[in-house]
Amino acid sequence: MSTLLKTNRRDFLKMATTATGGLILGFHWSNAEASSMKVLKTASLPVDDANFNSYLSISSDNIITIFSPNPELGQNIKTSFPMIVAEELEADWKNVKVIQAALDTKKFERQLTGGSGAIPHSWERLRKAGATAKQMLVEAAAKRWNVSAASLKAENSFVIDVASGKKLTYGELATEASSIAVPADVKLKDKKDFKLIGTAVHNVDNLEMITGKPLYGLDFYREGMLFAMIQRPPAFGTKIKSVDSTAAKAMSGVVDVVTFKNNVAIVGKSTWQINKARKVLKVEYEKEGNIESTSDHDQIFKELLNSNEATVRRKDGDVDAAFKSAAKVISREYQCPFLSHSPMEPMNFFAHVREDGVELVGPCQLPDISRNETAKLLGIAPEKITLELTRLGGGFGRRLKSDYVLEAAELSSLIKAPVKVIWTREDDMTGGSYRPAVRYRFEAALDAGGNMIGYKLRGVGMNAGNPTREDNFPSGAVDNLLIDSIEHKSPITTGAWRAPITNFLAYAEQAFLDEVAVEAKQDPIQFRLNLLERAKKNPVGAIKYDIDRMKSVIELAKEKSNWGKNKKVHQGFSVYFSHRSYVAQVAEVAMKNGKPMIQKIYAAADCGIVINLSGAYQQVKGGIVDGMGHALFGNLTFKDGAVEQKNYNNYRLIRFKEVPEVEVHFVNNGIDPTGLGEPALPPTGGAIANAIFKATGKRLYNQPFNKQEEMQGVNLGEKL
């Protein structure tokens, strides 16, 4: 098991030397320039001195191996990156193998997962890497046949002489290609000639996942390692007062009980043994700092929304004058709770702190930061730490933090042994880092003709920094606009949660604009299109969104959903720009026995060129299901600093039977790819809430919807 998960760059090169020659290309991710070296029948390869960032290898048996540097947590990057290389390489996808690269900041750039930025960052670099290899192979064939390289073509892992029909496999040419000078410049394919990009390709890990092969951090095992579970404070704002570990230490399989920082670790030979021992551990806590309950947060929100100390994020025109002259003013407030990230694989990490260095293995989204924080913790140079990535069983922003990595490293340094720290689901729910609770107040001023002449937004968040996006729509489309924010510092730890900030802001904004459109006696879609046209003709200040791209997804969603034409359902609309991409959604709700039931969601997405159609569809559908589930059910509350929902028995997630039909369409505009891991989630709550209003006449202002008075007794997850 450990052999599979321990395949790193050096192991790969060692395997490559067993082949009868071959070509290894190292390409720098900042400029995608390649260098070549001969693969000799010797283990002494000067790879450590090569100035590479990543590698593309072609063995003599025609197998193409590509390292994928970014952590894979379900966003399909481990499949999409190699597809881009293979497209320009003209490789037969059946001959491609993919290996997860270990952390190596000397060889890679942006070796992380977060912000839906991997593909936009690496798109051209990966294309150049594949094109460079292809050109070297073509030149090697031209040299062998003594013909012009211009008379040859590459196709399906062959170099072909167009005139004679002769062909050679890439594997047959690999050794000779290694002696070809690396081209300083390469020609990329015309996008219209793509053959692999834009098709549906199975995830490269599908077979391993289906057959239960070891891929994830929880699968990792090292002979002789110990296991540990950690008792953390049950309430935020408390610290350890005393520890009685007598009974725990006496139990079978327990090696030690270690107190460090504000934690108590039970170390033993198996997870079963340490989990049992943990139940008899006696830890007493005392107050340290503020202790907050959900009821406190409600009062804090009220005070801050009316505070005079907000930070102005954007101000256009004369807002006060616009609201004084308005024929109608609409003011609404929206609130969301804290949420758990709830990845299916709880936190875990392996660490072995030795005198000569540190070995880390496990799932994390920011491996370089985790390594650097470990180095700081232990007082050593980062270069003395290796970090190998496993596949992540979900993350959604939780694994952007390094707390669980540091726990493993510190514990290993204390017990002088290799150890794997494992969190239980209860640990994940009670000791995690949550989506911040936020409350928004929106205000709109309409003139007598129904035009929005003024707009205000105030955001108040718990450890949320700036909970607004001041340069997003409808900024730029309203002459008089004010956006400000206030942050409350809470002892409850928070962090990035899928589509940070916009995951709820989009719902609140789109629900509010829908209500404004109704008050203005305008169709909700046309109301938004009118605002966009206003921003295009006479923009007010700088904006971050592309007006034409946003209009294109709105119009596509309107067309595909037959907006307003199906009288058997009630439709709600929402559109949002986030992480460089645009997604518009139409939710359909039907009434059954007087209750609204969500039947279908249409989505139109503009993420530029779609690399893997299968992966892209799953990303959009997954974002919609995630957004729907948390809008309907997600709710994390606190009493005296302690989480009240400790497992899935009282922390409601969406169920398979509750997932409606989802129809996804992509805008084909040919631009370079933009993000897709997060943009489909933000619009979902707004589309559903607006459809429920159409069906029931009731507006939903807070999440989760099933906790709102208007929806009491309604099973929003039920389908017809």
C-alpha positions in Angstrom: 0.0 0.0 0.0 2.7 2.5 0.9 4.6 1.7 -2.3 1.7 2.9 -4.4 1.3 6.1 -2.4 5.0 6.7 -2.2 5.7 6.9 -5.9 7.4 10.2 -6.2 9.7 11.9 -8.7 12.8 9.9 -7.8 10.9 6.6 -7.8 9.5 7.5 -11.2 12.9 8.2 -12.6 14.3 5.0 -11.1 11.5 3.1 -12.9 12.2 4.9 -16.1 15.8 3.6 -16.1 14.6 0.1 -16.5 13.3 0.8 -19.9 15.6 0.5 -22.9 16.2 4.2 -23.4 13.6 6.9 -23.6 12.9 10.6 -23.4 12.3 12.7 -20.3 11.2 16.3 -20.8 11.3 18.7 -17.9 9.3 21.8 -18.5 9.4 25.0 -16.4 5.9 26.1 -15.5 6.7 29.7 -15.8 7.8 29.5 -19.5 7.2 25.9 -20.4 10.7 25.6 -21.9 11.9 22.0 -22.0 15.2 20.4 -21.5 16.0 16.8 -22.4 18.3 14.1 -21.1 19.1 10.6 -22.1 17.6 7.9 -19.9 20.5 5.6 -19.4 20.6 2.1 -18.0 21.9 3.4 -14.7 20.5 4.8 -11.6 22.8 7.8 -11.6 20.8 10.5 -13.4 21.6 14.1 -12.7 18.0 15.0 -12.1 18.6 16.8 -8.8 20.7 19.3 -10.7 18.3 19.9 -13.5 16.3 23.1 -13.5 12.9 21.6 -14.1 9.5 22.2 -12.6 7.7 19.2 -14.0 8.2 16.2 -16.3 6.7 14.6 -19.3 8.2 11.2 -20.1 7.9 8.9 -23.1 9.3 5.4 -22.7 10.5 3.1 -25.4 7.3 1.0 -25.0 5.3 4.0 -26.1 3.9 4.9 -22.6 3.6 8.6 -21.9 3.7 9.5 -18.3 2.7 13.0 -17.1 3.2 14.3 -13.5 0.2 16.2 -12.2 1.4 18.7 -9.6 -1.8 20.1 -8.1 -3.7 18.4 -5.3 -6.7 16.5 -6.6 -9.9 16.7 -4.5 -12.5 15.9 -7.1 -12.2 19.0 -9.3 -10.8 16.8 -12.1 -7.4 18.5 -12.3 -5.5 15.2 -12.4 -7.3 14.4 -15.6 -7.6 17.8 -17.2 -3.9 18.8 -16.9 -2.7 15.7 -18.8 -5.5 16.2 -21.4 -4.1 19.6 -22.3 -0.5 18.2 -22.6 -1.8 15.2 -24.6 -3.8 17.4 -27.0 -0.7 19.4 -28.1 1.4 16.3 -28.1 -1.0 14.5 -30.4 -0.9 11.6 -28.0 -3.1 8.5 -28.0 -4.9 9.0 -24.7 -4.9 5.2 -24.1 -1.1 5.4 -23.8 -1.1 8.1 -21.2 -0.4 7.5 -17.5 -0.7 10.1 -14.8 1.3 10.3 -11.6 0.6 12.7 -8.7 3.7 14.8 -8.1 5.1 15.3 -4.7 5.6 18.9 -3.4 8.5 20.5 -5.2 8.5 24.3 -5.4 11.7 24.3 -7.4 9.9 22.4 -10.1 6.3 23.7 -10.0 4.4 27.0 -9.7 1.1 27.3 -8.0 1.1 23.8 -6.6 -2.2 24.2 -4.8 -5.9 23.7 -5.1 -8.1 26.7 -4.4 -9.9 29.6 -6.0 -10.6 27.7 -9.3 -7.3 29.0 -10.6 -5.3 26.0 -11.7 -6.4 25.7 -15.3 -6.4 29.5 -16.0 -2.8 29.6 -14.6 -1.4 26.5 -16.4 -3.4 26.4 -19.7 -0.7 27.9 -22.0 2.2 26.4 -20.0 0.8 22.9 -20.4 0.1 23.4 -24.1 3.6 24.5 -24.7 5.0 21.5 -22.9 3.1 19.1 -25.1 3.9 21.0 -28.3 7.6 21.1 -27.4 7.7 17.3 -27.0 5.8 16.8 -30.3 8.2 19.0 -32.2 11.3 17.1 -30.9 9.8 13.8 -31.8 9.0 15.0 -35.3 12.5 16.3 -35.8 13.9 13.0 -34.6 11.8 11.2 -37.2 12.9 13.6 -39.9 16.5 13.0 -39.1 16.1 9.2 -39.2 14.3 9.3 -42.6 16.4 12.2 -43.9 13.4 14.3 -44.8 12.1 17.7 -44.0 10.2 17.9 -40.7 7.6 20.0 -42.5 6.7 16.9 -44.5 5.8 14.9 -41.4 2.8 15.0 -39.1 2.1 13.7 -35.5 -1.0 11.8 -34.8 -2.2 9.3 -32.1 1.3 8.8 -30.7 2.8 8.3 -34.2 5.0 10.5 -36.4 3.9 9.9 -40.0 5.5 10.6 -43.3 2.6 12.1 -45.2 4.0 11.2 -48.7 5.0 7.6 -48.1 2.7 6.7 -45.2 5.6 5.4 -43.1 5.2 5.9 -39.4 7.0 5.4 -36.1 5.6 5.3 -32.6 6.7 7.9 -30.1 8.3 5.2 -28.1 10.5 4.2 -31.1 11.6 7.8 -31.4 12.0 8.7 -27.8 15.7 7.9 -27.4 16.7 9.8 -30.6 14.5 12.7 -29.6 16.5 13.1 -26.4 19.5 14.3 -28.4 17.5 16.9 -30.4 18.0 20.5 -29.3 15.1 21.9 -27.4 13.2 24.3 -29.6 13.1 27.9 -28.4 9.7 28.5 -29.8 6.9 26.1 -30.7 3.6 26.5 -32.6 0.4 25.7 -30.7 -2.6 24.1 -32.4 -5.5 26.1 -33.7 -8.3 25.6 -31.2 -10.6 24.5 -33.9 -8.3 21.5 -34.4 -8.6 20.2 -30.9 -9.5 16.4 -30.8 -9.2 15.5 -27.2 -10.1 18.8 -25.5 -13.8 19.3 -25.4 -14.6 15.6 -25.3 -15.8 13.5 -22.3 -12.9 11.6 -20.7 -13.2 9.4 -17.7 -11.4 10.5 -14.5 -7.9 8.8 -14.5 -8.6 7.5 -10.9 -12.0 6.1 -11.6 -10.9 2.4 -11.7 -8.9 2.8 -8.5 -11.7 4.5 -6.7 -14.4 2.0 -7.8 -12.2 -1.0 -6.8 -11.1 0.5 -3.5 -7.4 1.0 -4.3 -5.4 3.1 -1.8 -5.6 6.7 -3.1 -6.6 8.8 -0.1 -4.9 10.0 3.0 -6.9 7.6 5.1 -5.5 4.8 3.0 -1.9 5.6 3.7 0.0 3.1 5.9 3.6 2.9 6.9 4.9 -0.2 8.6 5.6 0.6 12.2 3.7 3.8 12.4 1.5 4.7 15.3 -2.1 6.1 15.2 -3.4 9.1 17.2 -6.6 10.8 17.9 -6.7 14.2 19.6 -9.1 15.5 22.2 -9.6 19.2 21.5 -11.5 21.8 23.5 -15.3 21.1 23.2 -16.1 24.8 23.2 -14.4 27.8 21.6 -13.0 30.1 24.2 -11.9 27.4 26.6 -8.6 25.8 27.6 -7.4 22.7 29.4 -7.5 22.9 33.2 -6.6 19.3 34.1 -6.1 15.9 32.5 -6.5 12.5 34.0 -5.2 9.9 31.6 -4.8 7.0 34.0 -7.7 4.9 32.6 -6.8 5.6 29.0 -3.1 4.6 29.5 -4.1 1.3 31.0 -6.1 0.2 28.0 -4.8 -2.4 25.5 -2.9 -1.0 22.5 -2.4 2.5 24.0 1.3 3.6 23.8 1.0 7.0 25.3 -1.2 10.0 26.2 0.4 13.3 25.3 -0.8 16.8 26.3 0.5 19.6 24.0 -0.8 23.1 23.4 -4.6 22.9 24.1 -4.7 19.2 22.9 -4.6 15.8 24.4 -3.4 13.0 22.1 -4.1 9.3 22.6 -1.4 7.4 20.7 -1.7 3.7 20.0 -1.4 0.7 17.7 -4.8 0.9 16.0 -7.6 3.4 15.5 -10.1 1.1 17.3 -7.9 0.9 20.4 -7.2 4.7 20.7 -10.9 5.5 20.0 -12.0 3.3 22.9 -9.3 4.8 25.1 -10.4 8.3 24.2 -13.8 7.7 25.7 -12.3 7.1 29.2 -10.0 10.1 29.0 -10.9 12.8 31.6 -10.2 16.4 30.6 -11.5 19.4 32.5 -11.7 22.8 30.8 -11.9 26.4 31.9 -12.9 29.6 30.3 -10.3 31.5 28.2 -11.6 34.7 26.5 -15.0 35.2 25.0 -17.6 32.4 24.8 -20.3 33.0 22.3 -23.7 31.4 21.4 -25.8 31.7 18.3 -28.2 33.9 20.3 -25.3 36.3 20.9 -24.6 36.5 17.2 -28.1 37.6 16.4 -27.7 40.6 18.7 -24.2 41.4 17.4 -25.6 41.4 13.8 -28.3 43.9 14.7 -25.9 46.3 16.4 -23.3 46.2 13.6 -25.9 46.7 10.8 -26.8 50.0 12.5 -23.2 50.9 13.4 -21.6 54.1 12.1 -18.2 52.4 11.9 -18.5 50.5 8.7 -15.6 50.5 6.2 -16.7 51.9 2.8 -15.8 49.6 0.0 -17.3 51.5 -2.8 -19.3 54.7 -3.3 -20.6 56.1 -6.6 -22.7 59.2 -7.1 -24.9 60.9 -4.4 -26.5 58.0 -2.6 -28.3 60.1 0.0 -29.9 62.3 -2.7 -31.0 59.3 -4.7 -32.8 57.7 -1.8 -34.4 61.0 -0.7 -35.9 61.5 -4.2 -37.0 57.9 -4.7 -40.6 57.1 -5.5 -40.1 53.7 -3.7 -37.4 52.3 -1.4 -37.0 48.5 -0.8 -35.0 47.3 2.2 -34.3 43.7 3.0 -32.0 41.7 5.3 -30.6 38.2 4.6 -28.6 35.9 7.0 -26.7 32.7 6.8 -25.4 30.4 9.5 -22.0 29.0 10.1 -21.4 25.8 8.1 -19.2 22.8 8.4 -17.1 21.9 5.3 -18.0 18.2 5.9 -15.7 16.5 3.4 -16.4 12.8 3.3 -12.8 12.1 4.2 -12.2 13.6 7.7 -8.9 15.4 8.4 -5.8 13.1 8.6 -2.1 13.3 8.1 1.1 11.3 8.5 4.3 12.7 9.9 7.7 11.3 10.7 10.0 13.8 12.4 13.6 12.5 12.3 16.9 14.1 13.2 17.8 14.3 9.5 14.5 15.6 8.2 10.7 15.4 8.2 8.4 13.3 6.1 4.8 14.4 5.6 2.2 12.4 3.7 -1.5 13.2 3.3 -4.3 15.3 1.7 -3.9 19.1 1.7 -4.8 21.9 -0.6 -1.8 24.2 0.1 1.1 21.8 0.5 3.8 24.5 0.3 2.2 26.5 3.1 1.8 23.4 5.2 5.5 22.6 4.7 6.5 26.1 5.6 4.3 26.2 8.7 5.7 22.9 9.8 9.3 24.2 9.3 8.5 27.2 11.4 6.9 25.0 14.1 9.9 22.7 14.3 12.5 25.4 13.8 14.1 23.8 10.7 14.6 24.7 7.1 11.7 23.9 4.7 14.2 22.0 2.5 14.5 19.4 5.2 10.8 18.5 4.8 9.3 16.4 2.1 5.5 16.4 1.5 3.8 13.8 -0.6 0.2 14.4 -1.7 -2.5 11.8 -1.7 -5.9 12.3 -3.3 -8.2 14.4 -1.2 -11.6 13.0 -0.2 -13.1 16.5 -0.5 -11.9 19.7 0.9 -14.2 22.7 0.0 -11.6 25.0 1.6 -11.2 23.1 4.8 -7.8 21.7 3.7 -6.5 25.1 2.9 -5.6 25.2 6.6 -2.6 23.4 8.0 -3.8 22.8 11.6 -4.2 19.1 11.2 -0.8 18.8 9.4 0.9 20.7 12.3 -0.8 18.4 14.9 0.8 15.4 13.2 4.2 17.0 12.9 4.3 18.3 16.5 3.1 15.0 17.9 5.6 13.0 16.0 8.4 15.3 17.3 7.2 14.7 20.9 6.8 10.9 20.7 9.9 10.4 18.5 8.0 8.1 16.2 6.1 8.1 12.9 2.4 8.8 13.6 -0.8 9.2 11.7 -3.3 11.6 13.2 -7.0 10.8 12.3 -10.0 13.0 13.0 -13.4 11.5 13.6 -16.5 13.0 12.1 -17.3 14.6 15.5 -13.8 16.1 15.5 -14.4 17.5 12.1 -17.8 19.0 13.1 -16.7 20.4 16.5 -13.1 21.4 16.1 -13.1 22.5 12.5 -12.9 25.8 10.6 -16.4 27.0 9.5 -18.0 29.1 6.9 -18.5 32.5 8.6 -22.0 33.5 9.6 -23.0 36.7 7.7 -25.9 39.1 7.6 -26.6 41.6 4.7 -28.8 44.6 4.4 -29.7 45.6 0.8 -31.6 48.8 -0.1 -32.8 49.9 -3.5 -34.2 53.2 -4.6 -36.7 53.3 -7.6 -37.9 56.3 -9.5 -41.5 56.6 -10.7 -40.6 54.7 -13.9 -39.3 51.7 -12.0 -35.6 52.4 -12.7 -33.1 51.6 -9.9 -31.5 54.9 -9.2 -29.8 54.0 -5.9 -28.4 50.8 -4.3 -26.9 50.1 -0.9 -25.3 47.0 0.6 -23.9 46.5 4.0 -22.3 43.2 5.0 -21.6 42.1 8.5 -19.6 38.9 9.0 -18.1 36.7 11.8 -14.4 36.7 11.0 -15.3 37.3 7.4 -13.0 40.2 6.6 -14.8 41.9 3.8 -18.0 40.0 3.1 -18.8 42.0 0.0 -17.7 42.0 -3.6 -17.9 45.7 -4.3 -16.9 45.5 -8.0 -19.3 42.8 -9.0 -22.8 43.2 -10.6 -24.8 45.5 -10.1 -21.9 47.8 -9.5 -21.3 49.9 -12.6 -25.0 49.7 -13.5 -26.4 52.1 -10.8 -25.5 55.8 -10.7 -25.7 56.0 -6.9 -24.3 53.1 -5.0 -22.8 52.5 -1.6 -21.2 49.2 -0.4 -19.7 48.9 3.1 -18.8 46.2 5.6 -18.1 45.5 9.3 -16.3 42.4 10.8 -16.9 40.9 14.2 -13.9 39.1 15.7 -15.3 35.8 17.1 -13.4 33.1 18.9 -15.1 30.6 16.6 -12.6 29.7 13.9 -13.6 30.3 10.4 -12.0 29.9 7.0 -12.7 29.7 3.2 -15.7 27.6 2.4 -16.5 26.7 -1.2 -16.8 29.9 -3.3 -15.8 32.0 -0.3 -18.2 34.9 0.5 -20.1 34.6 -2.8 -21.6 31.3 -1.7 -24.2 33.3 0.3 -23.7 36.8 -1.1 -24.9 35.6 -4.5 -28.1 34.2 -3.0 -28.9 37.3 -1.1 -28.2 39.7 -4.0 -30.1 37.6 -6.5 -33.1 37.2 -4.2 -33.1 40.9 -3.5 -32.8 41.9 -7.2 -35.7 39.6 -8.0 -37.8 41.3 -5.4 -36.8 44.7 -6.8 -37.7 43.6 -10.3 -41.2 42.6 -9.1 -41.6 46.0 -7.3 -40.5 47.7 -10.5 -43.1 45.6 -12.5 -40.4 44.1 -14.7 -39.6 40.6 -15.8 -36.7 39.4 -13.5 -34.5 38.4 -16.4 -35.2 41.5 -18.4 -34.5 43.7 -15.3 -31.0 42.3 -15.1 -30.4 42.6 -18.8 -31.5 46.2 -18.6 -29.0 46.9 -15.8 -26.2 45.2 -17.9 -27.1 47.3 -20.9 -26.9 50.4 -18.7 -23.4 49.4 -17.4 -22.3 48.8 -21.0 -23.5 52.1 -22.4 -22.5 54.3 -19.5 -20.6 52.4 -16.9 -20.2 53.9 -13.4 -16.7 53.2 -12.1 -14.6 50.1 -12.6 -16.1 46.6 -12.7 -14.6 43.2 -12.6 -17.2 41.3 -14.6 -17.5 41.0 -18.4 -20.9 42.4 -19.4 -21.1 40.4 -22.6 -20.2 37.1 -21.0 -22.8 37.6 -18.3 -25.4 38.5 -20.9 -24.6 35.4 -22.9 -25.3 33.0 -20.0 -28.5 34.8 -19.1 -29.8 34.5 -22.6 -28.7 30.8 -22.9 -30.4 29.9 -19.6 -33.5 31.8 -20.7 -33.6 29.9 -24.0 -32.9 26.4 -22.7 -35.4 26.7 -19.8 -38.2 28.2 -22.0 -38.5 30.9 -19.5 -42.0 31.8 -18.7 -43.6 29.4 -21.2 -44.2 26.3 -19.1 -47.3 27.1 -17.0 -47.1 23.8 -15.1 -44.0 25.0 -13.1 -42.9 28.1 -11.4 -39.5 29.4 -12.4 -36.9 31.4 -10.5 -33.8 33.0 -12.0 -30.3 33.7 -10.8 -27.0 34.7 -12.3 -23.5 35.3 -10.8 -19.9 35.9 -11.7 -17.2 34.4 -9.6 -13.7 32.9 -10.0 -13.5 34.3 -13.6 -16.6 32.5 -14.8 -20.3 33.1 -15.2 -23.2 30.8 -14.4 -27.0 31.5 -14.8 -29.6 29.2 -13.4 -33.3 28.6 -13.7 -35.0 26.6 -11.0 -38.4 25.0 -11.5 -40.8 24.4 -8.6 -44.1 22.6 -8.8 -46.8 22.5 -6.2 -47.8 19.2 -4.6 -50.5 19.0 -2.0 -50.0 22.7 -1.4 -46.2 22.4 -1.0 -43.4 23.6 -3.3 -41.2 20.8 -4.7 -38.0 21.5 -6.6 -38.2 19.6 -9.9 -35.4 20.8 -12.2 -32.5 23.2 -12.4 -31.2 24.5 -15.7 -27.6 25.9 -15.8 -25.8 27.9 -18.4 -22.1 28.2 -17.8 -19.4 30.3 -19.4 -16.0 29.0 -18.3 -14.3 29.5 -21.7 -13.1 26.4 -23.5 -14.3 23.2 -21.8 -11.4 20.8 -21.4 -13.2 17.7 -20.2 -16.9 17.7 -21.0 -17.6 14.9 -18.5 -15.6 16.6 -15.7 -17.1 20.0 -16.5 -20.6 18.7 -16.3 -19.9 17.0 -13.0 -18.4 20.2 -11.6 -21.5 22.2 -12.5 -23.9 19.6 -11.3 -21.9 19.0 -8.1 -21.8 22.8 -7.4 -25.6 23.0 -7.8 -26.3 20.0 -5.6 -23.9 21.4 -2.9 -25.4 24.8 -3.2 -29.0 23.4 -3.0 -28.3 21.2 -0.1 -26.7 23.8 2.1 -29.3 26.5 1.1 -32.1 24.1 2.1 -30.7 22.3 5.2 -27.2 23.5 6.3 -27.2 24.9 9.8 -24.5 24.9 12.5 -25.4 26.5 15.8 -23.5 27.2 19.0 -24.4 27.1 22.7 -21.9 28.4 25.2 -19.1 28.2 22.6 -19.8 24.5 21.7 -21.2 23.2 18.5 -24.6 21.7 18.8 -24.5 19.6 15.7 -21.8 17.0 16.1 -22.6 14.5 13.3 -24.9 13.9 10.4 -27.8 12.7 12.6 -28.5 16.4 13.3 -26.5 18.2 10.7 -28.7 17.8 7.6 -27.1 17.2 4.2 -28.9 16.7 0.9 -29.8 13.1 0.0 -29.5 11.4 -3.3 -33.3 11.0 -3.6 -33.7 14.7 -3.2 -31.4 15.8 -6.1 -33.5 17.2 -8.9 -32.8 16.8 -12.6 -30.0 19.1 -13.6 -29.5 20.2 -17.2 -26.2 21.9 -18.1 -25.3 23.9 -21.1 -21.9 25.6 -21.9 -21.3 28.8 -23.8 -18.9 28.0 -26.7 -17.0 31.2 -27.1 -13.5 29.8 -27.7 -11.8 31.9 -25.0 -9.1 30.5 -22.8 -10.5 28.4 -19.9 -11.6 30.2 -16.7 -12.5 28.7 -13.3 -15.2 26.0 -12.8 -14.7 24.3 -9.4 -16.7 27.0 -7.6 -18.8 29.2 -9.9 -21.8 27.0 -10.2 -22.6 27.0 -6.4 -23.3 30.7 -5.7 -26.3 31.2 -8.0 -28.2 28.1 -6.9 -29.8 29.4 -3.7 -31.2 32.5 -5.4 -32.7 30.6 -8.3 -34.5 28.2 -5.8 -35.7 31.0 -3.5 -37.0 33.0 -6.4 -38.9 29.9 -7.8 -40.4 29.3 -4.4 -41.7 32.8 -4.3 -43.3 32.4 -7.7 -45.0 29.2 -6.4 -46.0 30.4 -3.0 -45.8 34.2 -2.9 -43.4 33.8 0.1 -39.9 35.3 0.1 -37.1 33.6 1.9 -34.5 35.8 3.6 -32.5 33.4 5.6 -30.8 30.1 5.2 -31.4 27.3 5.7 -34.7 27.5 4.0 -36.2 24.6 6.0 -35.8 26.5 9.2 -37.7 29.5 8.1 -41.2 30.1 9.4 -42.6 30.4 5.9 -41.5 26.8 5.1 -42.4 25.1 8.3 -43.8 21.6 7.6 -42.6 21.7 4.0 -40.1 19.1 2.9 -38.2 21.1 0.3 -36.1 18.1 -0.6 -39.0 16.0 -1.7 -39.7 15.5 -5.4 -42.9 14.8 -7.3 
